[in-house]
Amino acid sequence: MHEQELNPRERAVLALERRGFTGAGAKERAIREELGLAPVRYYQLLNALLDDERALAHDPVTVNRLRRVREARRSER
């Protein structure tokens, strides 16, 4: 499974996460317009990607940053 590349949608999710968004709703609008996804579905896909070694190999900086954010949120609960 590790040899497989990420599919175009998975790569697009990571690419969107690399960008900085300013203003409320800008990211959600990009999710809907560029990916054609509901934000809830987008975050489900993103969360699954954070546990995917292929995503880590594809974009280690973004995946590791998001993993740290996720862990920080979990420890706040």
C-alpha positions, 0 to 999 in steps of 0.5 A, a space after each residue: 500500500 505504501 507504494 501507491 501515490 495519493 489520488 488527485 483529491 487527496 493531493 488537493 486536500 493537502 495542497 489546500 491545507 498548505 495555503 494560508 487563509 485569511 478571513 472567516 469562511 475563506 477556507 470553507 468557500 475554497 473547499 466547496 468551490 475548488 474541491 466540490 466537497 462539504 467542509 465536514 467531508 473535507 475534514 473527514 478526508 483530511 483527518 484520515 490523511 493525517 494517519 496515512 503514511 502516503 500523505 506523510 511521504 508526499 508532504 511531511 511538513 504539512 502532515 506533521 504540522 497538522 498532526 501537532 495541531 490535532 494532538 494539541 486539540 485532543 490534549 485540550 479536551 
